[in-house]
Amino acid sequence: MMRQYLIILLLLLPGWAVGQMVEPVKWSGEEVPAASSEAVDSVRLTATIQDGWHMTLISVGDEEIGEEIYETPYTLTFAANEVKAIRYNSCNDQMCTAPEIFDYSNEKFKIKNYELQASENQRGLWMIFVLGLLGGLLAIFTPCVWPIIPMTVSFFLKRTDNGARNAILYGLSIIVIYVGLGLLVTVLFGASALNDLSTNAVVNIVFFLLLVVFALSFFGLFEITLPESWSTALDSKARQTGGLLSILLMAFTLVIVSFSCTGPIIGTLLVEAAGNSLLAPAVGMLGFAVALALPFSLFAMFPQWMKQAPKSGDWMSAFKVVLAFIELALSLKFLSVADMAYGWGILPRWLFIAIWIICFLGIGVYLLWNIRNVSLTRKIIRAVVIIPSVAFACYLVPGLWGAPVKAISAFAPPMEIEGREVFNDYDEGLAYARQEGKPVIIDFTGYGCVNCRKMEAYVLDDDSVKARLKNYVFIELFVDDKRDGIGERNSRIQREQFGSNAQPFFVQLDADGKQIAEPMAFTTDPQEFIGWLKY
């Protein structure tokens, strides 16, 4: 049974990677001899485009093309002594691939991924995986997950045979369930819808309210529980069933019982993953599931460990209140995204920071309250939480007057960067550049883009970078601005003219609008950005 289960997993898991290996365009080529001799006169390259896709021919050699190709096969012919690189990407109704370069040289064909975009995609997936891990670690200590420990103890104490195997199967079952959730979200919504999901007003307001409701529950105003009959029925069925099915049902019990606390964490993770890539929700759920499954697998393998786990009590009540303050702070991220994308103007940056200061001061004040009445051990534990919470609140105070407070740059609304004239209209910015004879930098960004906020704080606000940017006309285009189709127009410019749909994405043009350097993706190194600048 163990081997069959692992075989099924091995057959399913590689499918995750397929989403990153789409190759809708296949290239072939042939050398054409001269009519009067066997010498090679020209080279004919042919692109075969998969049904449902089209290719955007971005450039051939140094010549910018920007033409969408729907016919297949599509043929290009050029002289044999001209070695040219063809830069292109491909799109269907749901997604666009990263730009790729097709090189013909020395009678060999090779395809190279566009390095900046590929490395950014890889960094993005790793970040989503790490966020999933952190979310899973946080979930372990939530008040809904902790009570499952004795339930798991009771279940595995009665299964004295194959303890290690059962524990591994239990952990794998938890992982499969959560990753299945991520894949289901991906399949149901697709890449384009997921990208829109991260800035959709309804979705962000729902998650804002959801986190506020759970925070109020953790404050003790009311109790949120799923119907007891659900978990009782699953637990009873798991005990009555043998083999793999009983372990799988026990994993489902964990998911159902813990959902009151893990739901907001999962929802937050999925929304953060939504604008990243087609594979990101599954990668995020993988990280979350691994962190959550590992301790339960160990406890299932050694049930006596779970007997020694501390029982919930006053410490759990304190943990719930601390978690409530943190959830209130994090909820503002979703309200802020909706506020900026739709231009409501109800949550300016200073107010966002002020509420975060109140939340983290609240943690310190709450834990200080009645600290005399707790044991020495708990006083030390509380102090470990109080000191960084109050220090962090103090760190945020200068942000009320415009300081960058980089630690929350990924969450807070974008800061105003002084000494920089910004155009938010593509045509208007290019017209001004032609008039002034100055080069252009286009910043494709997004209100819901975490990396965009980080790059603004760490790079664009750097004094040496700001000094260099004075040589340019700066055009900032938000691809998720929901007002009057602005975001869609900006997104179409990025996709069709520059072959990318990821943010942040920087492009340099000369005064006539011709691209003068390969685009720049995400970095937090000001010197790397300066090295990329041409002026």
LUMMARKE-279024 format. One line per field, with one value per residue (C-alpha): z negated, y negated, x; residue number from 1; residue in one letter. Coordinates in steps of 0.001 Angstrom, whole numbers, always signed. Each point is the difference from the previous one (the first is absolute). Example, Ala and Ser with C-alpha at 12.3 -4.5 7.8 and 13.67 -1.06 7.14 Angstrom:
# LUMMARKE-279024
zz	(-7800 / +660) .
yy	(+4500 / -3440) .
xx	(+12300 / +1370) .
pos	(1 / 2) .
code	(A / S) .
END
This chain:
# LUMMARKE-279024
zz	(+0 / -879 / +3376 / +1876 / -1846 / +812 / +3660 / +218 / -1533 / +2360 / +2942 / -1192 / -1310 / +3236 / +1494 / -2080 / +2041 / +3332 / -513 / +213 / +3087 / +2564 / +3479 / +2374 / +2728 / +1573 / +2262 / +2853 / +2693 / +3160 / +1947 / +3565 / +2526 / +2757 / +3358 / +1730 / -2653 / -3142 / -2162 / -2558 / +1226 / -2597 / -3087 / -281 / -3494 / -625 / -3132 / -578 / -2393 / -2158 / +480 / -2207 / -284 / +1924 / +88 / -520 / +2062 / -2236 / +1952 / +2676 / -648 / -865 / +1774 / -2204 / +1560 / -2564 / +2372 / -1084 / +2100 / +264 / +3177 / -331 / +1201 / +93 / +2026 / -208 / +2516 / -179 / +1479 / -1354 / -1016 / -2212 / -3424 / -1555 / -3289 / +40 / -3195 / -488 / -2453 / +348 / -1479 / -170 / -1625 / -3499 / -156 / +1700 / -136 / -964 / +2948 / +1643 / +2397 / +2950 / +1298 / +3242 / +146 / +1059 / +1528 / -3438 / -1381 / -3626 / -2108 / -2973 / -2606 / -498 / -3111 / -1917 / +243 / -716 / -3074 / -1259 / +461 / -1924 / -2822 / -86 / -385 / -2715 / -1840 / +239 / -1305 / -2951 / -730 / +15 / -2461 / -2324 / +250 / -829 / -3012 / -1239 / +495 / -2297 / -2995 / +757 / -2489 / +2566 / +868 / -3490 / -1260 / +2864 / -1766 / -2526 / +2771 / +2004 / -3085 / -594 / +3634 / +400 / -3447 / +1132 / +3138 / -1367 / +3330 / +2620 / -2039 / +2224 / +3187 / -1349 / -1175 / +3430 / +1715 / -2393 / +847 / +3737 / -209 / -1592 / +2737 / +2814 / -1369 / -282 / +3296 / +1622 / -1277 / +1658 / +3280 / -138 / -334 / +2963 / +2205 / -902 / +498 / +2469 / +250 / +1199 / -2573 / -2775 / +952 / -141 / -3270 / -1917 / +651 / +304 / -2371 / -1079 / -690 / -1977 / -2010 / -802 / -1293 / -1925 / -1728 / -519 / -1827 / -2076 / -1001 / -1027 / -1913 / -1942 / -720 / -1331 / -2195 / -1620 / +1254 / +1424 / +966 / +3591 / +491 / +2891 / -608 / -2523 / +1935 / +2896 / -1988 / -2204 / +3019 / +1684 / -3181 / -612 / +3578 / -238 / -3097 / +1621 / +3245 / +442 / +2036 / +2151 / +121 / -3781 / +29 / +2880 / -1894 / -3077 / +2131 / +1254 / -3630 / -729 / +2963 / -928 / -3721 / +539 / +2810 / -2329 / -640 / +3142 / +2368 / -274 / +285 / +3089 / +1546 / -568 / +1520 / +3083 / +664 / -340 / +2378 / +2448 / +1896 / +139 / +2448 / +1006 / -2280 / -3017 / -1912 / +6 / -1040 / -2838 / -1210 / +190 / -2361 / -2336 / -50 / -568 / -3056 / -1406 / +807 / -1386 / -3745 / +280 / +1827 / -2787 / -2676 / +1873 / +124 / -3710 / -1740 / -3414 / +1108 / +352 / -3558 / -1159 / +2012 / -2176 / -416 / +1192 / -2707 / -855 / +2415 / +2836 / -878 / +81 / +3302 / +1496 / -956 / +1457 / +3183 / +85 / +24 / +2787 / +2064 / -355 / +1299 / +2910 / +931 / +1009 / +2906 / +1717 / -725 / +1271 / +3302 / +724 / -1088 / +2355 / +2972 / +0 / -1131 / -3082 / -2085 / -3372 / -1251 / +621 / -891 / -3271 / -1277 / +998 / -1991 / -2959 / -327 / +172 / -2810 / -2121 / +661 / -1027 / -3003 / -876 / -137 / -2430 / -2233 / -131 / -946 / -2639 / -1609 / -3130 / +787 / -3745 / -419 / +2393 / -628 / +604 / +3108 / +1510 / -917 / +2032 / +2912 / -88 / -115 / +3115 / +1802 / -1645 / +747 / +3807 / +301 / -1705 / +1790 / +3347 / -823 / -800 / +3258 / +1921 / -1558 / +2455 / +2808 / -1046 / +1407 / +3187 / -1106 / +2184 / -2879 / +2365 / -2275 / +1024 / +3575 / +1295 / -1826 / -201 / +2793 / +2288 / -1314 / +1826 / +1266 / -119 / +2789 / +2791 / +2642 / +876 / +2957 / -358 / +3660 / +2578 / +2972 / -2059 / -1437 / +3421 / +1496 / -2786 / +499 / +3727 / -778 / -2537 / +1858 / -3111 / -376 / -1670 / -2795 / -165 / -3320 / +423 / -3521 / -1933 / -3136 / -1091 / +924 / -3120 / +1812 / +1525 / -3471 / -1098 / +3049 / -549 / -3584 / +542 / +3490 / +1378 / -3258 / -121 / +368 / +2621 / +2067 / -256 / +1236 / +3104 / +657 / +447 / +3433 / +1045 / +539 / -2477 / +1028 / -2708 / +1338 / -2424 / +1705 / -2610 / -87 / +255 / +951 / +3555 / +1405 / -852 / -1373 / +2968 / +2442 / -1928 / -220 / +3742 / +701 / -2105 / +1578 / +3614 / +242 / -2501 / -209 / -3751 / -2528 / -3272 / -2314 / -863 / +3533 / +1116 / +3602 / +1350 / +3217 / +1840 / +765 / +3161 / -1929 / +1103 / -2600 / -961 / -2558 / -1086 / -2573 / -3715 / -2385 / -3809 / -2038 / -3415 / +892 / +970 / +1601 / +2263 / +1154 / +544 / +2041 / +2228 / +714 / +3258 / -1010) .
yy	(+0 / -2367 / +532 / -476 / -3241 / -1331 / +1003 / -1975 / -3024 / +273 / +106 / -3070 / -2255 / -434 / -1573 / -3094 / -735 / +287 / -3413 / -1512 / +1967 / -1245 / -228 / -1144 / -964 / +2581 / -1186 / +1837 / -1184 / +877 / -1405 / -941 / +450 / -2523 / +880 / +184 / +1893 / +2077 / -2988 / -1078 / -3115 / -551 / +1449 / +724 / +181 / +1328 / -470 / +2473 / -1469 / +2199 / -253 / -2631 / -2007 / -2875 / -1300 / -3579 / -653 / -2546 / -526 / +1508 / -915 / -3700 / -732 / -423 / +1724 / +267 / +1990 / +2637 / +3172 / +2292 / +1932 / +3313 / +1000 / -3413 / -338 / -2426 / -47 / -1948 / +109 / +2692 / -2511 / -1869 / +1606 / -1268 / +683 / +151 / -1221 / +1051 / +1176 / +1806 / -478 / +1713 / -1135 / +785 / -755 / -1314 / +1679 / -1864 / -1452 / +2483 / -394 / +2321 / -68 / +1415 / +266 / +2519 / +2224 / +632 / -945 / -800 / -1699 / -2120 / -1197 / -3711 / -9 / -2949 / +1194 / +3623 / -859 / -2240 / +2760 / +2372 / -2507 / -606 / +3689 / +409 / -2966 / +1500 / +3330 / -1745 / -1942 / +3329 / +1461 / -2981 / +250 / +3698 / -613 / -2683 / +2329 / +2630 / -2300 / -1297 / +883 / +2095 / +2245 / +565 / +2015 / +2478 / +1288 / +2166 / +1213 / +1085 / +1592 / +2106 / +1051 / +1143 / +1571 / +2547 / +789 / +1877 / +1494 / -1746 / -3186 / -1645 / +860 / -1274 / -3220 / -620 / +736 / -2387 / -2813 / +715 / -3 / -3448 / -1255 / +1517 / -1552 / -3507 / +118 / +1328 / -3126 / -2183 / +1910 / -222 / -3783 / -117 / +2205 / -1817 / -3524 / +254 / -2343 / -3126 / +239 / +688 / -3079 / -2078 / +1690 / -1693 / -3483 / +769 / -2293 / +2595 / +2658 / -2388 / -1428 / +3547 / +967 / -3260 / +667 / +3672 / -878 / -2656 / +2496 / +2601 / -2640 / -979 / +3686 / +390 / -3058 / +2076 / -1876 / +3217 / +3511 / +1227 / +3747 / +2208 / +2356 / +2584 / +2706 / -408 / +744 / +2596 / +1905 / -32 / +1034 / +2822 / +1207 / -105 / +2221 / +2518 / +219 / +1839 / -565 / -2985 / -1248 / -456 / -2020 / -2127 / -643 / -979 / -2514 / -1363 / -287 / -2141 / -2241 / -391 / -592 / -2464 / -1955 / -2681 / -1108 / +1152 / -1413 / -3635 / +1091 / +2115 / -2743 / -2582 / +2335 / +746 / -3677 / -833 / +2875 / -976 / -2658 / +1994 / +2885 / +2885 / +2368 / -2315 / +1054 / +3649 / -981 / -2130 / +2811 / +2391 / -2222 / -390 / +3731 / +1026 / -2274 / +1198 / +3691 / +452 / -332 / +2068 / +2724 / +38 / +96 / +2812 / +1912 / -522 / -361 / -342 / -3401 / -1310 / +1030 / -2374 / -2971 / -2885 / -220 / -3071 / -2561 / -3584 / +65 / +886 / -2922 / -2364 / +1473 / -517 / -3702 / -509 / +1754 / -2226 / -3180 / +1437 / +993 / -3498 / -1464 / +2445 / -568 / -3567 / +1363 / +1209 / -3165 / -2070 / +1897 / -480 / -3644 / -774 / +2054 / -1742 / -3440 / -274 / -1858 / +1291 / +1462 / -2315 / +1216 / -1984 / +1507 / +3513 / -451 / -1543 / +3044 / +2331 / -2004 / +366 / +3767 / +696 / -2334 / +1860 / +3278 / -1513 / -1603 / +3152 / +2262 / -2494 / +31 / +2214 / +1178 / +102 / +2824 / +2447 / +2346 / -1020 / +2194 / -1684 / -3438 / +770 / +1291 / -3092 / -2260 / +1722 / -1040 / -3409 / -1450 / +581 / -978 / -3374 / -550 / +689 / -2472 / -2649 / +790 / -719 / -3434 / -1988 / +1512 / -2318 / -2870 / +1709 / +2221 / +3127 / +2566 / +2689 / +2884 / -409 / -1153 / +3185 / -764 / -3759 / -2269 / -1347 / -2948 / -3271 / -269 / -3595 / -1698 / +2033 / -1079 / +2924 / +555 / +2536 / -73 / +1822 / -2289 / -3176 / +1086 / +907 / -3288 / -1936 / +2046 / -824 / -3662 / -125 / +2409 / +2170 / +3795 / +1825 / +2545 / +1838 / +1607 / +2639 / +431 / +971 / -1007 / +3626 / +682 / +802 / -80 / -3380 / -1521 / +1538 / -1325 / -3493 / -12 / +1616 / -1252 / -2873 / -1962 / +376 / -3403 / +1179 / +1582 / -3124 / -2090 / +2180 / +117 / -3790 / +690 / +1835 / -611 / +2431 / +1698 / +2049 / +2301 / +1918 / +3139 / +622 / -3460 / +749 / -3521 / -523 / +2920 / -1661 / +3179 / +2098 / -2510 / -40 / +3793 / +282 / -2374 / +2166 / +3284 / -1074 / -2377 / +1516 / +3635 / +279 / +81 / +59 / -2930 / -1848 / -399 / -2927 / -1002 / -2628 / -1861 / -2792 / -3286 / +1536 / +2923 / +2651 / +2543 / -500 / +2772 / +3348 / -458 / +106 / +2123 / +95 / -898 / -1513 / -1046 / -3705 / +542 / +2732 / -2373 / -2819 / +2353 / +694 / -3686 / -1352 / -3690) .
xx	(+0 / +2848 / +1643 / -3285 / -624 / +3439 / -357 / -3247 / +1730 / +2955 / -2377 / -1879 / +2748 / +1991 / -3110 / +691 / +3098 / -1774 / -1565 / +3471 / +1090 / -2507 / +1577 / -2752 / +2520 / +2320 / +2828 / +1619 / +2387 / +1796 / +2924 / -836 / +2880 / +643 / -1483 / +3419 / +1985 / -187 / +945 / -2563 / -1749 / -2707 / -1626 / -3721 / -1480 / -3504 / -2132 / -2843 / -2563 / -2216 / -3779 / -1604 / +3238 / +1543 / +3546 / +1134 / +3127 / +1714 / +3217 / +2258 / +3601 / +95 / -3270 / -3054 / -3048 / -2826 / -2227 / -2535 / +226 / -3028 / +879 / +1774 / +2483 / +1660 / +3226 / +2918 / +2850 / +3265 / +3480 / +2297 / +2665 / -2468 / -190 / -3211 / -1771 / -3785 / -1650 / -3599 / -2607 / -3309 / -3476 / -3352 / -3247 / +1300 / +3706 / +3119 / +3385 / +3129 / +1935 / +2386 / +2909 / +522 / +3583 / +1324 / +3762 / +2655 / -2676 / -1535 / -3377 / -522 / -2634 / +1005 / -2474 / +14 / +2191 / -1368 / -3578 / +883 / +2018 / -2781 / -2576 / +2247 / +496 / -3740 / -816 / +2609 / -1477 / -3498 / +1355 / +1685 / -3195 / -1834 / +2497 / -413 / -3775 / +130 / +2249 / -2392 / -2962 / +1550 / -411 / -3477 / -2737 / -1873 / +2957 / +1366 / -3048 / +512 / +3121 / -1885 / -2325 / +3041 / +1529 / -3084 / -194 / +3605 / +344 / -2578 / +2033 / +2984 / +1106 / +2156 / +302 / +2607 / -1854 / -3313 / +1615 / +1554 / -3309 / -1743 / +2417 / -215 / -3794 / +12 / +2348 / -2095 / -3207 / +1423 / +1906 / -3173 / -1730 / +2649 / -284 / -3798 / +190 / +2380 / -2189 / -3226 / +1308 / +2899 / +2976 / -1792 / -2776 / +2497 / +1977 / -3184 / -992 / +2813 / -1453 / -3706 / -1905 / -2568 / +2658 / +2208 / -2895 / -1194 / +3445 / +267 / -3319 / +874 / +3224 / -1786 / -2713 / +2582 / +1950 / -3131 / -589 / +3541 / -577 / -2758 / -3060 / -1488 / +1031 / +224 / -232 / -947 / -2936 / +1171 / -1806 / +2462 / +3127 / -1746 / -1254 / +3392 / +1805 / -2460 / +315 / +3809 / -66 / -2325 / +1936 / +3259 / +3131 / +766 / -3599 / -142 / +3238 / -1271 / -3254 / +2014 / +1897 / -3342 / -1098 / +3042 / -778 / -3689 / +530 / +2842 / -1634 / -1381 / +3582 / +1815 / -2640 / +1179 / +3641 / -749 / -2118 / +2725 / +2583 / -2114 / -701 / +3715 / +799 / -2730 / +1932 / +3230 / -358 / -2220 / +1915 / +239 / -3176 / +1112 / +3539 / -1378 / -2241 / +2958 / +1997 / -2976 / -724 / +3617 / +284 / -3323 / +483 / +3523 / -766 / -3168 / +1911 / +2597 / -2689 / -1747 / +3292 / +682 / -3403 / +1618 / +1360 / -3540 / -817 / +2708 / -1291 / -1213 / -3755 / -1803 / -783 / +911 / +2930 / -2388 / -2282 / +2977 / +1168 / -3476 / +14 / +3494 / -1135 / -3096 / +2122 / +2182 / -3053 / -1429 / +3251 / +202 / -3648 / +880 / +2086 / -3181 / -1967 / +2933 / +257 / -3701 / +194 / +2906 / -1219 / -3377 / +1200 / -2221 / +2603 / -1229 / +3302 / +2973 / +3474 / +214 / -3264 / +1117 / +3225 / -1839 / -2265 / +3003 / +1644 / -3151 / -147 / +3580 / -185 / -3200 / +1925 / +2493 / -2643 / -2110 / +2916 / +1176 / -3414 / +4 / +3529 / +682 / -2491 / +1707 / +2906 / +3613 / +182 / -3036 / +1330 / +3105 / -2075 / -2183 / +3037 / +1370 / -3195 / -518 / +3439 / +37 / -3702 / +489 / +3322 / -1681 / -2779 / +2618 / +1806 / -3218 / -613 / +2221 / -2080 / -2826 / +2100 / +1187 / +2914 / +282 / -361 / +1258 / -998 / -3655 / +603 / -1635 / -3267 / -412 / -1279 / +2765 / +1961 / +425 / +3585 / +1166 / +1955 / -1561 / -2487 / -2236 / -2301 / -2813 / -1016 / +2147 / -663 / +263 / +3348 / +1451 / -1183 / +1725 / +3203 / +66 / -589 / +2840 / +2296 / +389 / +54 / -2862 / -383 / -3313 / -864 / -2694 / -1298 / -3132 / -1858 / -111 / +3652 / +2038 / +3356 / -872 / -372 / +3299 / +1834 / -1421 / +1260 / +3398 / +935 / -2074 / +229 / +3796 / +1703 / +2505 / -2784 / -2169 / +2920 / +363 / -3741 / -5 / +1520 / -3184 / -3666 / -1591 / -3252 / -1732 / -2723 / -2232 / -1293 / -2716 / -1595 / -3733 / -1067 / -1267 / +1996 / +3340 / +1552 / -1068 / +1508 / +3265 / +65 / -615 / +2905 / +2304 / -1163 / -145 / +2961 / +2420 / -1121 / -447 / -2828 / +1981 / +661 / +2161 / +1325 / +2195 / +685 / +2438 / -841 / +1733 / -1747 / -1509 / -1505 / +2529 / +1076 / +3662 / +571 / -1367 / -2792 / +702 / -2072 / -17 / +3084 / +646 / +3570 / +242 / +3433 / -1363 / -2719 / +2503 / +2184 / -2992 / -655 / +1441 / +27) .
pos	(1 / 2 / 3 / 4 / 5 / 6 / 7 / 8 / 9 / 10 / 11 / 12 / 13 / 14 / 15 / 16 / 17 / 18 / 19 / 20 / 21 / 22 / 23 / 24 / 25 / 26 / 27 / 28 / 29 / 30 / 31 / 32 / 33 / 34 / 35 / 36 / 37 / 38 / 39 / 40 / 41 / 42 / 43 / 44 / 45 / 46 / 47 / 48 / 49 / 50 / 51 / 52 / 53 / 54 / 55 / 56 / 57 / 58 / 59 / 60 / 61 / 62 / 63 / 64 / 65 / 66 / 67 / 68 / 69 / 70 / 71 / 72 / 73 / 74 / 75 / 76 / 77 / 78 / 79 / 80 / 81 / 82 / 83 / 84 / 85 / 86 / 87 / 88 / 89 / 90 / 91 / 92 / 93 / 94 / 95 / 96 / 97 / 98 / 99 / 100 / 101 / 102 / 103 / 104 / 105 / 106 / 107 / 108 / 109 / 110 / 111 / 112 / 113 / 114 / 115 / 116 / 117 / 118 / 119 / 120 / 121 / 122 / 123 / 124 / 125 / 126 / 127 / 128 / 129 / 130 / 131 / 132 / 133 / 134 / 135 / 136 / 137 / 138 / 139 / 140 / 141 / 142 / 143 / 144 / 145 / 146 / 147 / 148 / 149 / 150 / 151 / 152 / 153 / 154 / 155 / 156 / 157 / 158 / 159 / 160 / 161 / 162 / 163 / 164 / 165 / 166 / 167 / 168 / 169 / 170 / 171 / 172 / 173 / 174 / 175 / 176 / 177 / 178 / 179 / 180 / 181 / 182 / 183 / 184 / 185 / 186 / 187 / 188 / 189 / 190 / 191 / 192 / 193 / 194 / 195 / 196 / 197 / 198 / 199 / 200 / 201 / 202 / 203 / 204 / 205 / 206 / 207 / 208 / 209 / 210 / 211 / 212 / 213 / 214 / 215 / 216 / 217 / 218 / 219 / 220 / 221 / 222 / 223 / 224 / 225 / 226 / 227 / 228 / 229 / 230 / 231 / 232 / 233 / 234 / 235 / 236 / 237 / 238 / 239 / 240 / 241 / 242 / 243 / 244 / 245 / 246 / 247 / 248 / 249 / 250 / 251 / 252 / 253 / 254 / 255 / 256 / 257 / 258 / 259 / 260 / 261 / 262 / 263 / 264 / 265 / 266 / 267 / 268 / 269 / 270 / 271 / 272 / 273 / 274 / 275 / 276 / 277 / 278 / 279 / 280 / 281 / 282 / 283 / 284 / 285 / 286 / 287 / 288 / 289 / 290 / 291 / 292 / 293 / 294 / 295 / 296 / 297 / 298 / 299 / 300 / 301 / 302 / 303 / 304 / 305 / 306 / 307 / 308 / 309 / 310 / 311 / 312 / 313 / 314 / 315 / 316 / 317 / 318 / 319 / 320 / 321 / 322 / 323 / 324 / 325 / 326 / 327 / 328 / 329 / 330 / 331 / 332 / 333 / 334 / 335 / 336 / 337 / 338 / 339 / 340 / 341 / 342 / 343 / 344 / 345 / 346 / 347 / 348 / 349 / 350 / 351 / 352 / 353 / 354 / 355 / 356 / 357 / 358 / 359 / 360 / 361 / 362 / 363 / 364 / 365 / 366 / 367 / 368 / 369 / 370 / 371 / 372 / 373 / 374 / 375 / 376 / 377 / 378 / 379 / 380 / 381 / 382 / 383 / 384 / 385 / 386 / 387 / 388 / 389 / 390 / 391 / 392 / 393 / 394 / 395 / 396 / 397 / 398 / 399 / 400 / 401 / 402 / 403 / 404 / 405 / 406 / 407 / 408 / 409 / 410 / 411 / 412 / 413 / 414 / 415 / 416 / 417 / 418 / 419 / 420 / 421 / 422 / 423 / 424 / 425 / 426 / 427 / 428 / 429 / 430 / 431 / 432 / 433 / 434 / 435 / 436 / 437 / 438 / 439 / 440 / 441 / 442 / 443 / 444 / 445 / 446 / 447 / 448 / 449 / 450 / 451 / 452 / 453 / 454 / 455 / 456 / 457 / 458 / 459 / 460 / 461 / 462 / 463 / 464 / 465 / 466 / 467 / 468 / 469 / 470 / 471 / 472 / 473 / 474 / 475 / 476 / 477 / 478 / 479 / 480 / 481 / 482 / 483 / 484 / 485 / 486 / 487 / 488 / 489 / 490 / 491 / 492 / 493 / 494 / 495 / 496 / 497 / 498 / 499 / 500 / 501 / 502 / 503 / 504 / 505 / 506 / 507 / 508 / 509 / 510 / 511 / 512 / 513 / 514 / 515 / 516 / 517 / 518 / 519 / 520 / 521 / 522 / 523 / 524 / 525 / 526 / 527 / 528 / 529 / 530 / 531 / 532 / 533 / 534 / 535) .
code	(M / M / R / Q / Y / L / I / I / L / L / L / L / L / P / G / W / A / V / G / Q / M / V / E / P / V / K / W / S / G / E / E / V / P / A / A / S / S / E / A / V / D / S / V / R / L / T / A / T / I / Q / D / G / W / H / M / T / L / I / S / V / G / D / E / E / I / G / E / E / I / Y / E / T / P / Y / T / L / T / F / A / A / N / E / V / K / A / I / R / Y / N / S / C / N / D / Q / M / C / T / A / P / E / I / F / D / Y / S / N / E / K / F / K / I / K / N / Y / E / L / Q / A / S / E / N / Q / R / G / L / W / M / I / F / V / L / G / L / L / G / G / L / L / A / I / F / T / P / C / V / W / P / I / I / P / M / T / V / S / F / F / L / K / R / T / D / N / G / A / R / N / A / I / L / Y / G / L / S / I / I / V / I / Y / V / G / L / G / L / L / V / T / V / L / F / G / A / S / A / L / N / D / L / S / T / N / A / V / V / N / I / V / F / F / L / L / L / V / V / F / A / L / S / F / F / G / L / F / E / I / T / L / P / E / S / W / S / T / A / L / D / S / K / A / R / Q / T / G / G / L / L / S / I / L / L / M / A / F / T / L / V / I / V / S / F / S / C / T / G / P / I / I / G / T / L / L / V / E / A / A / G / N / S / L / L / A / P / A / V / G / M / L / G / F / A / V / A / L / A / L / P / F / S / L / F / A / M / F / P / Q / W / M / K / Q / A / P / K / S / G / D / W / M / S / A / F / K / V / V / L / A / F / I / E / L / A / L / S / L / K / F / L / S / V / A / D / M / A / Y / G / W / G / I / L / P / R / W / L / F / I / A / I / W / I / I / C / F / L / G / I / G / V / Y / L / L / W / N / I / R / N / V / S / L / T / R / K / I / I / R / A / V / V / I / I / P / S / V / A / F / A / C / Y / L / V / P / G / L / W / G / A / P / V / K / A / I / S / A / F / A / P / P / M / E / I / E / G / R / E / V / F / N / D / Y / D / E / G / L / A / Y / A / R / Q / E / G / K / P / V / I / I / D / F / T / G / Y / G / C / V / N / C / R / K / M / E / A / Y / V / L / D / D / D / S / V / K / A / R / L / K / N / Y / V / F / I / E / L / F / V / D / D / K / R / D / G / I / G / E / R / N / S / R / I / Q / R / E / Q / F / G / S / N / A / Q / P / F / F / V / Q / L / D / A / D / G / K / Q / I / A / E / P / M / A / F / T / T / D / P / Q / E / F / I / G / W / L / K / Y) .
END
